[in-house]
Amino acid sequence: MDIVFQGNYDRKVFFDAVRIANRPTGNQKRFLRFMMLFACGGLILMLYKVFNTGDFAGNAILLFAALILVIVMVGISLQPYFTARKLWADPGVQRHLKGVISNHGIKYQLDEGVNVIAWIKISRVRKGDELVTLIRTDGLLMVFPRYFFKRDSDWRKFNQLVDKRISQNQKG
């Protein structure tokens, strides 16, 4: 069963794909939420203490530490956006892509030649409503928006093939 795909990424889809690929999983998500709550709570508590006591100098180190923790947590949250921005600046990302997906892997037909990625080279898959992001073992993303496929039946076949070829423990 060969499934033909082709198209160009639009900016929104590409940024969504990078965000989905970097989305934390269950325990990571709970830990990050806890840390963000802890950091914001600590910052609010320190600001309250400083304003009530007027002792900025005595609390400056703790206030600074809480502020740094909040900044780090915000940075972690914004990292996928900055990654997507950097990747989007590469003209290679914005070129027209076409190829064939089969039981053997994914074959891209590029100006430079043919590039075949075997299913074994794909370590994880992340799905959104209108796109599938495959993460290769070397960390590179392969993004397949629904509009890359001519027919809805091709989109369904592609999703079934991904489900079949990527084991359950690799899905995130």
PyMOL commands that set and color helices and strands:
alter all, ss='L'
color gray80, all
select helices_A, chain A and resi 11-21+26-53+56-88+91-94+119-121+146-148+152-165+168-170
alter helices_A, ss='H'
color red, helices_A
select strands_A, chain A and resi 3-7+97-101+105-110+113-118+122-127+131-136+141-145
alter strands_A, ss='S'
color yellow, strands_A
deselect
rebuild
show_as cartoon
